[in-house]
Amino acid sequence: MNPLKVYTALMATTLLWGVSFILTKVALTSFTPFSLIFFRFSIASIFFLLYFLWKGFPRLTKNQHVRLATLSFFEPVLYFLFETSGLQRTTAAEASLIIALIPALVLLLSYLFLKERIARIAQLGIALSILGIVLLMMGENGLQEYSGSSLKGNFLVLGAVVSAACYTLLSRSLGQEISSFVISAYQFFYGTAFFFPLFLLFPKGTGQSIGVSVLGALLFLAFGATIGAFLCYNYALSKAPAATVSVFINGIPVVTAFTGWLILGETLKGSQLLGAIVVVIGVTLTSIHQQQRDESLHLA
C-alpha cells in the first residue's frame, strides 16, 4: 500500500462529500430527491459507459455481478435515497454530524465480521473526531440552534449511515477482486437501473426554475461528489482497512461548516473552530498509527 496515495484519495473524498451537503440543498430547491439522484446516477453512468465503449467492458462473473448489484443497493441507492430525503427535512450541519457516525458503526461491524483489531490510539482518534464534531455543530448556543429541524429527517440520514457502513464492508472484500474503477462504474449502472422506475413514478421538479446555481450544483454532484469521490473512496477501500478508511468521514462536517460559511455566509463560532481542530487531530492520530502499522508489517 502507498500511504500517500491512500490518504490523498481519502482527503479528496472528504472534501468532495463535505461540499456536496451544501450543493445538495441548493439542487433540491428545483429537483425532487428522486429526480436529483437519478440525474446524478445517469450522468455518472454515461461517463463510465463511454469509457468502456472506448476501452472495452470488463469480464465479470455472474457471482461478481450479483455482489456488485447488492453493493449498489446499499450505496449509492439506499445511501443517497436516505441522505437526500433527509436533507429536505433537516439542516446540512445536522446531516453531516449524523453521517459522522459511520466510522463508529464500521468499527463495530469490522470487529464482528472482519475480525479487524483496532489499537487504542486509533480508538482515541475516532473518539476525538466524534467529540470534535459535537463541538463543531453545537455552536455558541448549544443544541437549541437546531431545535426547529425535523426528527424524521435525522432518522432518514441515520438510515444513510447504516447503508454506508454495510457498503464499506462489502466493498472492502470485493475490492480485492475488482478494480475500484470498475466497482464505481457498476455501482452507477445498477443504481440508475434501480432508480429509473422511481424517476418515472414520482414528480420531476419542485416547480422552481432551474437557474445557473442549481445547474452548477447538479454538475458538481455528478462529476465531483459522485464520479470523483467514489473513485477515490473505492480505491482507498481496496488498499486500507475498512475502519481506517471510514474514520475520514469525520472530516466531512468540517468541510460542510466551512463551505456553509463561504457559500451561505454562515459564521463559525469559537466552539466550532475548536471542534474542527479536534476533528483534524483525531483523524491525524488514526492515520499516523495506521501508516506506522502498515510500514511495520511491510518491514516484517
C-alpha positions in Angstrom: 0.0 0.0 0.0 1.2 3.5 -0.8 0.0 5.5 2.3 0.4 8.9 0.5 -1.9 7.9 -2.3 -4.5 6.3 0.0 -4.6 9.4 2.3 -4.7 11.8 -0.6 -7.7 9.8 -2.0 -9.4 9.9 1.3 -8.8 13.7 1.8 -10.3 14.3 -1.7 -13.3 12.2 -0.8 -13.8 14.1 2.4 -13.6 17.4 0.6 -16.0 16.5 -2.3 -18.6 14.9 0.0 -18.3 17.7 2.5 -19.2 20.3 -0.1 -21.9 18.0 -1.5 -24.2 18.6 1.5 -24.4 22.3 0.7 -24.9 21.9 -3.0 -27.5 19.2 -2.5 -29.5 21.7 -0.5 -29.1 24.1 -3.5 -30.1 21.5 -6.1 -33.2 20.4 -4.0 -34.7 23.9 -4.5 -35.6 22.8 -8.1 -35.3 19.0 -8.1 -37.1 16.3 -6.1 -34.9 13.8 -4.3 -35.8 11.0 -6.9 -35.0 13.2 -9.9 -31.8 14.6 -8.4 -30.4 11.2 -7.6 -31.5 9.8 -11.0 -29.8 12.6 -12.9 -26.6 12.2 -10.8 -26.5 8.5 -11.5 -27.4 8.9 -15.2 -24.6 11.4 -15.8 -22.1 9.1 -14.0 -23.3 6.1 -15.9 -22.9 7.8 -19.3 -19.4 8.8 -18.3 -18.4 5.2 -17.5 -20.3 3.8 -20.4 -18.4 6.0 -22.9 -15.1 4.9 -21.2 -15.9 1.2 -21.5 -17.1 1.6 -25.2 -13.6 3.1 -25.8 -11.5 0.7 -23.7 -13.7 -2.4 -23.6 -16.0 -3.8 -21.0 -14.5 -5.8 -18.1 -15.2 -9.5 -17.9 -17.1 -10.2 -14.7 -18.6 -13.5 -13.4 -22.3 -13.9 -12.6 -21.4 -14.0 -8.9 -19.5 -10.7 -9.2 -22.5 -9.1 -10.9 -24.7 -10.2 -8.1 -22.3 -8.8 -5.5 -22.0 -5.6 -7.4 -25.8 -5.2 -7.6 -26.0 -5.9 -3.8 -23.3 -3.4 -3.1 -25.0 -0.8 -5.3 -28.3 -1.4 -3.5 -26.7 -0.2 -0.2 -24.7 2.6 -1.8 -25.4 4.6 -3.8 -29.1 3.6 -3.9 -30.2 3.4 -0.2 -27.5 5.8 1.0 -28.5 8.6 -1.4 -32.2 7.9 -1.0 -31.9 8.3 2.8 -29.4 11.2 2.7 -31.2 13.3 0.0 -34.6 12.8 1.5 -33.3 13.6 5.0 -31.6 16.8 3.7 -35.1 18.0 2.6 -36.1 17.9 6.3 -33.0 18.8 8.3 -30.0 21.1 8.1 -26.8 20.3 6.3 -24.9 20.7 9.6 -27.0 18.1 11.4 -26.9 15.7 8.4 -23.1 15.9 8.3 -23.0 15.3 12.1 -25.1 12.2 11.8 -23.1 10.9 8.8 -20.0 11.2 11.0 -21.4 8.2 13.0 -20.4 5.9 10.1 -16.8 5.2 11.5 -18.2 4.0 14.8 -20.6 1.7 13.1 -18.0 0.4 10.7 -15.6 -0.1 13.6 -18.2 -2.4 15.3 -19.0 -4.3 12.1 -15.4 -4.7 11.2 -14.7 -6.2 14.6 -17.7 -8.5 14.4 -17.4 -9.7 10.8 -13.9 -8.9 9.5 -12.1 -9.6 12.8 -10.1 -6.4 12.4 -8.4 -5.2 15.6 -8.3 -1.5 16.4 -5.5 -0.2 18.5 -6.3 2.0 21.5 -4.6 5.1 19.9 -6.8 4.6 16.8 -9.9 4.3 19.0 -8.8 7.5 20.7 -8.5 9.2 17.3 -12.1 8.1 16.5 -13.4 9.3 19.8 -11.7 12.7 19.4 -13.1 13.0 15.9 -16.7 12.4 17.2 -16.1 14.8 20.1 -14.8 17.5 17.7 -17.9 17.0 15.5 -20.2 17.6 18.6 -18.3 20.8 19.4 -18.4 21.9 15.8 -22.1 21.5 15.4 -23.3 22.6 18.9 -22.1 26.2 18.3 -22.4 29.0 20.8 -26.0 28.4 21.8 -25.8 24.6 22.0 -28.3 22.2 20.5 -31.0 24.9 20.8 -29.8 26.2 17.4 -31.2 23.1 15.8 -34.5 22.7 17.6 -36.5 23.5 14.5 -35.2 20.7 12.4 -37.1 17.6 11.7 -36.7 14.4 13.7 -37.8 12.4 10.7 -35.1 14.0 8.6 -32.5 13.0 11.1 -33.7 9.4 11.2 -33.6 9.3 7.4 -30.0 10.4 7.5 -29.3 7.7 10.1 -30.6 5.2 7.5 -27.8 6.5 5.2 -25.3 5.8 8.0 -26.4 2.1 8.2 -26.3 1.8 4.4 -22.8 3.3 4.2 -21.5 1.0 6.9 -22.7 -2.1 5.1 -21.4 -0.7 1.8 -18.0 -0.1 3.3 -17.6 -3.7 4.4 -19.0 -5.2 1.2 -16.8 -3.0 -1.0 -13.7 -3.9 1.1 -13.9 -7.6 0.2 -15.0 -7.0 -3.4 -12.1 -4.6 -3.9 -9.6 -7.4 -3.7 -11.1 -8.9 -6.9 -12.2 -6.0 -9.0 -10.6 -2.6 -9.6 -12.0 0.5 -7.8 -12.8 2.0 -11.2 -15.0 -1.0 -12.3 -16.7 -1.1 -8.9 -17.6 2.6 -9.2 -18.8 2.2 -12.7 -21.2 -0.7 -12.0 -22.4 1.0 -8.8 -24.0 3.6 -11.0 -25.1 1.3 -13.8 -27.1 -0.7 -11.3 -28.0 2.5 -9.3 -29.5 4.1 -12.4 -31.5 0.9 -13.2 -32.8 0.8 -9.6 -33.9 4.5 -9.7 -35.3 4.6 -13.2 -38.8 3.3 -12.2 -38.9 5.7 -9.3 -38.0 8.6 -11.5 -40.9 7.8 -13.8 -43.4 7.4 -11.0 -42.6 10.5 -8.9 -42.7 14.3 -9.7 -39.6 15.5 -11.5 -39.3 19.0 -10.0 -40.4 21.3 -7.2 -41.9 24.0 -9.5 -38.9 26.3 -9.1 -37.0 27.2 -12.3 -33.5 25.6 -12.8 -31.1 28.5 -12.6 -27.3 28.6 -13.1 -26.6 27.8 -9.4 -28.9 24.8 -9.5 -27.4 23.5 -12.7 -23.8 24.1 -11.4 -24.7 22.2 -8.2 -26.1 19.2 -10.2 -22.9 19.1 -12.4 -20.7 19.2 -9.3 -22.7 16.5 -7.6 -22.5 14.3 -10.7 -18.8 14.7 -11.6 -17.2 15.7 -8.3 -19.2 14.1 -5.5 -20.4 11.1 -7.5 -17.7 10.1 -10.0 -14.6 11.6 -8.4 -15.4 10.9 -4.8 -16.5 7.3 -5.4 -13.4 6.5 -7.4 -11.2 7.9 -4.6 -13.2 6.2 -1.9 -13.2 2.8 -3.6 -9.5 3.0 -4.3 -8.8 3.6 -0.6 -11.1 0.8 0.5 -9.2 -1.6 -1.7 -5.9 -0.6 -0.1 -6.6 0.0 3.6 -8.7 -1.5 6.5 -12.4 -0.5 6.4 -12.3 1.1 9.9 -9.3 3.3 8.9 -10.9 4.4 5.7 -14.2 5.2 7.3 -12.7 7.4 10.0 -12.0 10.1 7.4 -15.8 10.5 7.2 -15.4 12.5 10.4 -13.8 15.3 8.4 -16.9 15.9 6.4 -18.7 18.1 8.9 -15.6 20.4 9.0 -15.7 20.8 5.2 -19.5 21.3 5.4 -19.2 24.0 8.0 -16.5 25.9 6.0 -18.5 25.5 2.8 -21.6 26.9 4.5 -19.6 29.9 5.6 -18.2 30.5 2.1 -21.4 29.9 0.1 -24.2 30.7 2.5 -22.5 33.3 4.7 -22.7 31.2 7.9 -20.2 32.1 10.6 -18.0 29.7 12.5 -18.2 30.4 16.3 -15.3 29.7 18.7 -16.5 26.3 19.8 -17.0 25.3 16.1 -13.4 26.2 15.3 -12.3 24.3 18.3 -14.3 21.3 17.1 -12.7 21.5 13.7 -9.2 21.4 15.2 -10.2 18.4 17.4 -11.5 16.5 14.4 -8.3 17.1 12.5 -6.2 15.8 15.5 -8.4 12.7 15.8 -8.1 11.9 12.1 -4.4 12.5 12.1 -3.8 10.2 15.1 -5.6 7.4 13.4 -3.9 8.0 10.1 -0.4 8.1 11.6 -1.0 5.0 13.6 -2.3 3.1 10.6 0.7 4.2 8.5 3.2 3.1 11.1 1.4 -0.3 11.5 1.4 -0.8 7.7 5.1 0.1 7.5 6.0 -2.3 10.3 4.1 -5.2 8.7 5.9 -4.4 5.4 9.3 -4.5 7.0 8.4 -7.7 8.8 
